[in-house]
Amino acid sequence: MLNPEKPCRLLAALLLAALAACVPLEWHKSGTTPEDLSRDQARCSAQSRSEAALQRATIRAPAQVVTDPQGRVVAVRPASTDSERFALEQDLMRQCMQDQGYSLQTKPQSP
């Protein structure tokens, strides 16, 4: 059964990615050093990548039995969509950073 939250989360992540492509954004937290930011981003990135891979593995479509052009019966799995995994990973990354107290802000433009 399809979780009704997933399409909304996917749409939100895709919207965030589209907006980020138009406006440069950066993570900000008052009093944070560049080293702290780098460490927190790396940890959240690794955590979100791992969690996204785990979640995608648990909802993987079952194999289908088909006949190939030579008439042989084979079991195949539909290819996983990288875009869904990417959107999930970005959503998890955003949530992790926000849980750490960061917010996305417009990056100042240099003259």
GIDA-V309236 format. One record per residue. N is the residue number from 1. BURIAL is + if it has 24 or more other C-alpha atoms within 12 Angstrom, else -. D_FIRST is the distance of its C-alpha to the first C-alpha in Angstrom with 1 decimal. Layout:
<<N;BURIAL;D_FIRST> <N;BURIAL;D_FIRST>>
This chain:
<<1;-;0.0> <2;-;3.8> <3;-;6.4> <4;-;9.2> <5;-;11.8> <6;-;11.3> <7;-;12.8> <8;-;15.5> <9;+;16.3> <10;+;16.5> <11;-;18.7> <12;-;20.8> <13;+;21.4> <14;-;22.4> <15;-;24.6> <16;-;26.2> <17;-;26.9> <18;-;28.4> <19;-;30.6> <20;-;31.7> <21;-;32.8> <22;-;35.1> <23;-;36.4> <24;-;37.3> <25;-;35.7> <26;-;36.4> <27;+;35.3> <28;+;37.9> <29;-;38.7> <30;-;42.2> <31;-;44.4> <32;-;42.4> <33;-;44.3> <34;-;43.2> <35;-;43.0> <36;-;40.6> <37;+;38.4> <38;-;38.4> <39;-;37.6> <40;+;34.7> <41;+;33.3> <42;-;33.5> <43;-;31.9> <44;+;29.0> <45;+;28.6> <46;-;28.5> <47;+;26.1> <48;+;23.6> <49;+;24.0> <50;-;23.4> <51;-;20.3> <52;+;18.8> <53;+;19.5> <54;-;18.0> <55;-;14.7> <56;+;14.6> <57;-;15.6> <58;-;12.8> <59;-;10.0> <60;-;12.4> <61;-;11.8> <62;-;13.4> <63;-;16.9> <64;-;18.0> <65;-;21.4> <66;-;23.7> <67;-;27.5> <68;-;29.4> <69;-;32.5> <70;-;34.7> <71;-;32.9> <72;-;31.5> <73;-;28.1> <74;-;26.1> <75;-;22.6> <76;-;21.3> <77;-;18.4> <78;-;17.5> <79;-;19.3> <80;-;17.5> <81;-;18.3> <82;-;20.9> <83;-;20.5> <84;+;17.0> <85;+;18.5> <86;+;21.6> <87;+;20.0> <88;+;18.1> <89;+;21.4> <90;+;23.3> <91;+;21.2> <92;+;21.7> <93;+;25.3> <94;+;25.9> <95;+;24.5> <96;+;26.6> <97;+;29.7> <98;-;29.3> <99;-;29.0> <100;-;32.3> <101;-;33.9> <102;+;33.9> <103;-;33.4> <104;-;33.3> <105;-;36.6> <106;-;38.4> <107;-;40.5> <108;-;44.2> <109;-;45.7> <110;-;48.9> <111;-;51.9>>
